[in-house]
Amino acid sequence: MWKVNRCPKSLQSTGWNERTWTSVILENIECGNLQHALRLYEEMRGNCIDPSSFTLVGVLKACGSLGNPERGREIYEEVVDKGLIKVDDESGGAVVVVNTLISMYTKCGELAKAEQVLEELPVRDVVSWTTLLKGYAQNGQNHEALKCFESMRSEGLSPDSIAFISLLKACENEDKDKLIHDSSVGRSFLEKNIDRSSALVDKYAKCDIIGKLQVVEKLPVQHVSFWNALGSGYSQQQGKCSETWNCGKRTNEYGRNSSGLNHCGMPILTW
């Protein structure tokens, strides 16, 4: 495993540029040498080399993995104070750095600070909201995760697959699930993300939401994975024999081909 313990004199004389420093720092992070990567970052700054957004994303991730959000905040505030990144820059680089800062805080359980960073952002994208939403869901703060989802939608942003799956983890009652699948956003997600939507359909069944069969039936795009997931959820509940059998029939209807296999190459399920 390659590790640079200090800046060699030969390289100091010829000079490392930002790309060279960033390359070495990121390689150390990838190899798990997180503390050493941060030391390299300090050497880089000591040599008056300004970091790029790629450098900052790497070191902030390292701080998150080390559980050291204070150091990450110091690094972030330094580059903002020196004007190396501008939080109102819509070009993309600054937004990525700030999103990584939010992710660092959520990974360290500092959710209030993560939310504060997001609220102070003049430019927020889907990733900004999704990162915070995922953090709330992973830390069991389900109500806050739902509020985050609603705030995202109020800003005219459509949740991506990561946001939707994270939201599912936060849903604890039928009303919350019903709010998701009754919305146009939920229906659009099902139709456009077939591979991930089976998790949502399975959630319908496990939460025993009224009208879940109708939700799947009314989708413009029918897919065997939807009925497989719904049938699997029903089969785990008592008194759902007829619903389970119906899903088995639909699975065969939408998935059987000449080989008797579904789209994944697995035998069609009949419960």
ABEGO torsion letter per residue (X at the ends): XBBBABBBAAAAAAEBBAAAAAAAAAAAAAAGBAAAAAAAAAAAAAAGBBBBAAAAAAAAAAAAAAGBAAAAAAAAAAAAAAGABBAABAAGAAAAAAAAAAAAAAAAGBAAAAAAAAAABABBBAAAAAAAAAAAAAAGBAAAAAAAAAAAAAAGBBBBAAAAAAAAAABABAAAAAAAAABAAAAAAAAABAAAAAAAAAAAAAAGBBGAAAAAAABABBBAAAAAAAAAAAAABBGAAAAAAAAAAAAAAAABBAAGBBAAGBBBBBX
